[in-house]
Amino acid sequence: MYQDLAAFYENPEVPNSFGDVEALHRSLKGKYSKKDVKHWLSQKDAYTLHKPVRHKFQRNRVFVSDIDRQFQADLVDMQSLTEFNKDYKYLLTCIERDLFSKFAWAVPLKDKFGKSVKSGLEIIFKERKPKVLQTDAGKEFLNKIVQNYLKNLNVKFFTNNKTKASIVERFNRTLKTKMWKYFTEFNTKNYIDVIDKLIHSYNHSYHRSIKMEPVSVSRHNRKQVLKNLYGDLRNKKPEAPRFKIGDVVRINKQKLHFEKGYEQNWRRELFTVYEIVQRIPIVYRLKDLQGEEIKGTYYEAELQKVVDSGFYPVENVIKQRKRRGITEYYVKFLGYPEKFNDWVTDIQKV
């Protein structure tokens, strides 16, 4: 039925070959519906593995219901300005997670070793101590000195590489913008003498999301802050899910900055949807093809519905045997963990 589709898609000299749904549908001049073209392409590794990935999309908000619940911290590299700032090379920045109060701190450091980072956190935590601290996966936070310090204070710690510590990074941009405007205005590159004033300015500035200044937020007005932050979401209903339970999907790869977009964007291993979690936006829980649950949840933008063609390329033949005159191969399948290794009789090695 789809032989002519293959003739158009797989021929490198045909216009729109190896294209997307729109391109192939256009080349076929209406012979097949877009739905049929999309279904056929969803079986093709060359299409599904290289399909472009959305990196920016709405994510679930972390609802923080009280002041000092969660902080995010980061280390800002200021080494280019060291000679103008008494040998200080870094700024340890910190802000309340999910912007409950937006209150922020910045502590200058001369190096990023564990001892210095611990000292910076001590300065911040003398004012206010969180129950939870989130950072990126940098060694400046994962070393024993910092981790033991947090453990002794009973501060829970976690990292998130996928979106990094996006809120504190947004604050870093705001602070540096204010800082560089100051440099331009006063023809200087010295921030060390005014950093406390810049932070004071930030914490005493009106913020639209909380409809007040960060310094004004307290436990006495937390209900009003919650209403200002989340009031619009209380009556919002999740949209209809794009995927159904039982759908076969691929998970996108989290590429590093230096990886090329034309390389494979999606994992070769296939999974099935087993639970739809009603959040805003909706997320999904997955199982692998052996029925084992995969940790965590996935956004729609991180998944791609595919058709399981039943074709699994072999990465490596580990050993072979003969049974009843038939040669069998114990193989590792391309893109699958070793638990999927199995005996097969027909192989196509990649």
C-alpha positions, 0 to 999 in steps of 0.5 A: 500500500505504501510502496510509492511513499517509500519511493518518494521518501527514500530516494535522495534525488527526489524533491522533498526526500527525507522531509517532514509530513508536509513535504512528503504530503505535498510531493504526493499531490494529495494521493494520501491524506496527511494522517496516512503520511504521518502514520507511515512516517511514524514507523520510519527511524530516519524520520522519528529519530531525527524529528526536531525537538522543542526545547522551550515549552511550559513546565509544571510550576512548583507551588511553594506555599510558605516563605523560606520553603525553597531557595535556588543558588548559583555561582556567577563567574566574574573573573573578567573583572577580578582586577577591579574588585579586590581579587573577588572572582565569583558571586554566590547568588540565591533567590527564593524558588518559584519566586514566592517572595523573590527575595535575593542575595549575592555574596562575593567569593574569591574562589569556588572551593567548597570552603568559600561556598560554605562561607557564602551560604553561612552569610545567607542562612544567617538571615533566612534558612530554607528547608530545601536548596536547589542548584545545578550539578556543579562541583562547587555545590556537590563537594563534601564540605557544602553537602555536610554543611547542608546536612547538618542544617537539615536543609534538603538538597537537589539538583536539576540538570534538565532546566538547570536552576532557571529562576536564579539564572533569570535573577543573575541576568537582572542583577548583571544588567543593573550592574553593567548599567551602573558601570556605564553610568559611572565609567567603572568596572567596580561592583564589589563596593556597590553589590549590597546596594544593588541587591538592596535596590532589587529587594525593595523594587516592586515585582509584578508577579507578587504585586509588592516588593520582596522585602515586604513579603512575610508570613503575615501576608502570605495568603495575599502573596499566594493569591497574587502568584497562583490565583489565575491557576486555581480555576484553570483546567488541564487541556485534553491529553495528546497521548493515550494509555498504551501509546508507543513513544520515543523520549527526546534526548537532552542534548548538550550545547555543542551537539548538532541538531541534525544528529539523532534527537530522540532515543531509539528505545521505545516506551509505552504510556501507562499513566496520564497525570492531570497537571498543568501542563499534563505529564505522562508516566512510562513503562519500557517494552518489558513493562518496567516503570520508568522513573519520573514524568514526561511532558508532551513536548518530550515525547513523540508517538511512533508505530512499533514496526517490530524491527530492532537493529542489532548493535552487537552479536555477543555469542551464537549457538546451533539448536536443531540445525538452526543458528541462533545469535545472542545479541544486544539491540541498538539503543536498548539496555543489556536487559533486552539482550536475547537469542534471535535467528534473524539479524541485521547488524548495524 
